[in-house]
Amino acid sequence: MRTVPVLDLAGIMPAMLSASARLIRLLLLFQAQRSWTGAELAARLEITERTLRRDVDRLRSLGYTVDSTSGVAGGYRLGAGTSLPPLLLEDEEAIAVALGLGATAGGALSDIETASMRALAKLEQLMPPRLRRRLESVRASVVPVMRGKPGVRLKAVSLLAEACTERLELVFSYRDHHSTVSARTVEPHRVVQTGQRWYLLAWDTARQDWRTFRLDRIGDPVHTGARFTARRLPHGDIEAYMRRALTVSPFLHHARVVVHAPVEALEAHMAWVGGTPEVVDKRRTRIETGANSLDALAVWLACLGHDFEIESPKELVGHLALVAARLDKAARL
């Protein structure tokens, strides 16, 4: 649809208005006054009543409810829940509005953020049922764990969100971090946003376990037609599960250590590698972490600046001795 600034419509000659611009102006008139006679509307738009009837039919085809009555006092009335925004927002634009306005849900809201949530609630009330269902699917299925700019197509988010809420089994191709492509059949649970990354949390039917899939690595997702019964997520906490899945599970080597320091003293070091800290007591913190090599784990632990005990794996203890000997030799040169 060609964009026509609404504020300029009154100053444009009616003969120059496109059909789309005329529909916007017609909706603006309905916004100002819900009931009009046909003659009044035709005069305001400077069109024939025959053209007006065609424009009203176009509004109806777009999902608006426009009631009409015949006779001398007959006219048109815009039905409830059918106002201006649906015409101006395509489906993907509406989803973008939902993601943008609803991104603050779950935390302390500022005045601006509270106003955004109110705007989203009002927008949903104005949407036709079809579009409202898509918005509700996105709000119900997208879980923002960490804030950031989206890096995936809105159509993908919408399709996966709908599969989550409707419990629709999916099949798709997936390219892992080694660029190996495999076919997956999953029961989608939630779409999760973590900074610039988006993930699908789902039950992998072939592997009989929970998996996380990066949305930008998912290819050609399709509904199989089958529905499933929702499963209970381990630990019941999506955010905690995803944090561990993304900071520990993807690595080749995993470690669990107890550091002789309070968790506050380790915050700066946690930025170096992914990990999940757990308070043991006021002076000790247990950390689950991972890396793609034992060398990386050893160097990270050595740089903590605090004493620590390795709970697992046992091979990391021996590897620390090798790294220490290597460093000692370098220091003597």
ABEGO torsion letter per residue (X at the ends): XBBBBAAAAAABBAAABBAAAAAAAAAAAAAABABBBAAAAAAAAGBBAAAAAAAAAAAAAAGBBBBBBBEAABBBBBBBGBBAAAAABBAAAAAAAAAAAAAABGBBBBAAAAAAAAAAAAAAAABBAAAAAAAAAAAAABBBABBEBBABBAAAAAAAAAAAAAGBBBBBBBBBAAGBBBBBBBBBABBBBBEABBBBBBBBAAAGBBBBBBAAABBGBBBAGBBBBBBBBBGGBAAAAAAAAAAAAABABBBBBBBBBBAAAAAAAAAABBBBBBBABAABBBBBBBBABAAAAAAAAAAAGBBBBBAOBAAAAAAAAAAAAAAAAAAAX
